[in-house]
Amino acid sequence: MPLITDPATPPVLADSVRLADDGVHLLDRRVFPFERTWVHARDVEQVALAIEDMVTQSSGPYFAALWGLALAARHAAADAPDQVTERVRAAADRLIATRPTNDHQRLAAAFVLDAVDAARARGEDSPAELAAAALAGARAGDADYRGRSRAMGEAAARLLPDGARVLTHCWGDLYLTETVAAAQRAGKELTFYCTETRPYLQGARLTAETLAEMGIPTTLITDGMGASLFSRGEVDALITASDRVTLDGHVVNKVGTLQLAVAAHAFGVPYHALCHEPDPKSPTAADVPIEHRDGDEVLHTLGRRTASERVRGHYPAFDVTPPRFVTTVVTDQGPFAPGALAGYEHPTHDQGEQE
């Protein structure tokens, strides 16, 4: 595959969940880049299982929820025309429950549900009209996410000097790629270190591959090497995405983020956490549920067991970084000190007016 030399050209993973006439198609991130396999979800339950089984992750569940709800409305209009709204709401509940720590699915569902409610308020309550409204809401949610990611990426890129050596953890998806694309548009040359990110190796397979695809010099390290690089002055900034940021500045992200943030703080390396906005429903870290996945996942890598049957696995999928270890929370409204997030103005979206 040729390198992307035009910053306007999106990388492969920027469009990895698609709605089609026969259902939702999800690029299987568990085997990327070695295989380009698409999982075909024919109904909402199959979309939900794909999210739970890690077919897609990071921002993938957001787009899966959007298109899954559009699919649910389409199916309801065809086989239960008097139950479109109820079926879409039930589908939203199922999708929101798939990954409890990241609230992307809830945000996606709001776009679709609000659009359906707005259509009904306008008297557009036929099955076809409600299905069309759900699709319009999904499209609005897609455009909103991409636009906010671009604004956030622009703000993050301004924090990085030309020639910055950046360490990142896990797969930041559009948060990361928009930051890199903004730096490229500004003429800045960056280099990246990527942690491998056990147990699914998202950093090795997704992040490193995508950065290389974008033409960025990229070096892979194991999860335990970050502090060593910080101590030798080989990193200028730590940047990660976030699954949620609380109003008091705690950053919830892939497990392993906390140890990198603490090490960066110890050696004077700034840590910039990327998010569209702090979660207004999470005043403190105590308000965020931390997903614990099956410990058996830790005992396997790329389908092969790495420990004997006598060993148990433990897998809290996310950790919480206190604000004292966070330099900046970068949002679509620009950078904030973690203690100043009360100044973020949460937007209100009228989905019914977006087509």
N, C-alpha and C positions, 0 to 999 in steps of 0.2 A: 504494500500500500504506500503511495507517495505521501510525503510529509505535507501538511497543510502550510502553505506559505502565505496565503491570503487570510488575514485575521477574520474576514467576514465569512469564511467557510466554516460551518460548524463541524465539530468532530463527530464520529460515529455515535457515541453514547448520548449526544444531545437530542437525539430523536429515536428513543429506544422503546417507546410504548405508543402503539397506534391503534386507532379505531378503524375497522373495516366493515364491510357488509356482513361478514360471517362471524364477527366478534372482535375481541381485543387481542392484539398480537404484541407479545413482550419479548424483546431480545433477552436471551438467557445470560444474565451477567455471571452466573456460576461457572460458565465455561468460556466466556470471552477472555482473551482474544484468540484462543486456540481454535474455537469453533464459533461460527456465526449462526446460532440456532435460535429460531423464534418459537416461543411457546404460544399455542393458540388457545385462548380462553373463550369458550363459547357462551358462557353466562357469568353472572356476578359471582357465584360461588367459586368458579374456577379462577376468576380474577383474584378473589380473596386468598385462595390457596396458593396462588403464584406469589403473592406478597409474603405470606407466612413462610413459604418454602425458600425464600431468598432468590427467586428468579429475578426479581428486581428489588432494588433498595435505594437508599439516599433519596433523591427526588423522584425516583421511579414510582413509588407508591402514590405520590400525589397525582401524577398523570394517569396511573392505573385507576385511581378512584374517579377522576374526572370522566374518563372514557367508559369505565365500568358502569357508572350511573347513567350515562347517556344510553348505554346498551340496555340497562334495566328498564328505562323508560320506553325504549323501542319495543322490547319484548312484552312489557305490560300492555302497551297500546295494541299489540297484535293478539294476545291471548287472554287478557283480563282488562278490557277497556274501561271498566268502571273502577279499577283499582290502581290506576297509574300512580297517583300521588302516594298511596300507601305502600306500594311496591318499591318505589324509589326511596322512600324514607327507611324502609326495612333494609334495603340494599346499602344505604348510607351507614346504618348502624353496624352492619356486618363488616364493611370495609374499614370503618373507623377503629374497630376492635382488633384489626389484624396486627398492628404494631403500636403498642400503647404509649411508648415514650415519645415518638415523633408525632407531632400533631398535624402533619401535612394532610393526612386523609380527612381530618375534620375541616380544615380550611378548604380543601377541594370540594367536599360535600356541600359546604355553605354556598358556593357559587351555583351549584346545580339546584339545590333546594330553594334558594332565594329566587332563582329564575323561574322555577315552576310556580312558586307562590305568587310571584308578580304576574305571571300569565293568567292565573286564576283570578287575581284581583281585577284584571282587565277584561274578564269575561271570556278569555280564551281557554276553555276547559274541555274541549273535545280531546280524545286520546291523541290524535295526530298533532294538535296544537301543543299539548303538554309534552309530547316527545320532542317536538321541535324546540320548545323552550329549554328542555333539559340539555339538548345538544348545544344550543346557544350559550347556556350557562357554562358548559364544559369548555367551549371555545374561549369564552371570556376568561375563565380561570387559567387556561393555557397561556393566553396573551399576558395576563396579569403577572403570572409567575416569571415568565421570560423577561418581561419589562423590568420587574423589580430586581431580578438577578443581574441584569445589565447595569442598572443604576448602582447596585451594591458593588458590583465588580469595578465600576469606575471609581468609586470612593476608595475601595481597597487598593487599587493600583496606585493611587496618589500617595499612599503611605509607604510604598516601596521605592527605594532609590534605584537608579539605573545600575545594573550589575549586581543587584541583590541576590544573595544565596538564601533560598527559602526551603524550610523543612515543612512538610505537610503530612498529615496522618489520615488514613482511610481514604475514602473516595468522596470528594466534595461536590461532584456533579456540576451543575450549572453555576453554583457558587464559585467553584474553582476555575472552570473554563472561562467564565465571563471576566474574572479578575485577570487571568492571563491574556485574554484577548484585548482587554483595555490597556494593559501594559504594552502589548505589541503595537496597538494603535498609537500609543504615546511615544513609540520608538525606544522603549526600555528593553534591555536585554536581561533576562532573568535566568537563573539556573535553579534546579529543584533537587532536593533529596526527598524520597518517598519511603515511608515505612512500609514493610510488607503487609502489615495488618492481618494478623491471625484472628480467627481460624479460616476465614474465607479468602484471604490474600487479596482483598480489594485494592490495597495500595499497589501491590505488585502487578496485578492483572489489569485493573481499571485505570487507576491514577497514572502510573508510570507509562502505560501504553498510550493513554490519551495525551499526556504532556508531550511524549515523543512524537505522536501524530501531529501535534500543533507546532512542532519544530523546536521544542524547548529542550536544552541539554538536561538530562534526567539521570539521577543515580539512585539505585535502590539500596536501602539498608534494612537490616532486621529491626524488629520492634525494640530491641534492647540497646540500640546504638546511639539514640538521640542525645543523651547526656554527654557522651564522649565527644560528639561533634560540637556541642555547645561549649564544652570545657576548653576545646582547642581553638575556639574562635572561628569555626568553619561555617557558621550559620548566622545570617543577619536578621532573620525573622522566622517565627513560627506562625503558620497560618493554617487554620482548620475551618471546616464548615461547622455547623451545630445543628443538632436535632431539636433543641429548644434552648432559649435563653430566658431566664426568669426576670421579672421586673427589678429584682435587687441585684442582678448582675451575675448570677451563677450560669455557667455554660455547661449544658448537658450534651455530650457527644459520644462517639464511639469509645468504648473502653480502651484505655491507654492514653487518652488525651490528657488526663490529669497528671500522669507522671511526666509527660513531656512539658506541660505548662509549669510544673514545679521546677523541673530542671532548667527550663529557659529562664525562669525568674531568678534562680540561683546564680546564673552566669550572665545576667543582664541582657538577655535576648528578648525583644518585645514579642508578645503573643497577641495576634489579632484574630478574633473569632468572628466569623461571617454569619449573618442571619438577616433575613428580610426585616424582621421586627421582633422585639421582645414579646413574649406571649402574655397578653393581658389577663389570661386565665390562670397564670402561674406567678403569683406574687413572690414566692420563695421556692427553694429547691424541694421543700417538703411537699409541694403541690404537684410534683412531676413523678409519675410512676416509672420505675426503672424496670425494663423488661429483662427477665432472666430466661435465657433460652436453654434448650436441652444440653446438659453438660457433655453429652456424647459428641456434640459438634466440635468441641475442643480436642477430642481424641482422634480426629480425622483431618487430613489435609488433601484436598483435591480427590476425595473419594477413597483415600488409603488411610488405614489406621496407623497412628504414630506412637501408640503406647499399648502395653499389653492389656489383656482382659482383667488383670488384677488392679488396674488403675482407674480411678474415677475422674470425671471432668466437672468443672464448675465454670459457668459462663454467664456472668452479669454482662449484658451486651453493651451497656453504656456506663459512663461514670460522670461525676459532677465536679467541675472545677470551680472553686470559690473565686469571687471577684478579685481578691488580693493577688491572684496569679494571672489575671487577665489585664493586658495593657489597653486594648481597644475592642469594643464591639462594633463591627462595621455593618450598618444597615442600609436600606435603600434610601434613607434620608441622610446618609453620611455617617461618619464615625462618632461614637459616644464613649466616654469613659464608662466603665461598668457601673459606677455609682451614680451616673447621671441619666440613666435610661428613662426616668420619669419625664424627661424632656422630649421623648419620642411621641409624635402625634399619630396615633393610630388612625389609619384611613377607614372610611366607611364606604363600602362598595354597594351601589344599587345595581344588582345583577339584572333586574328587569329592563334596564335601559341599555344594556350592552348586548350587541348582536354579533 
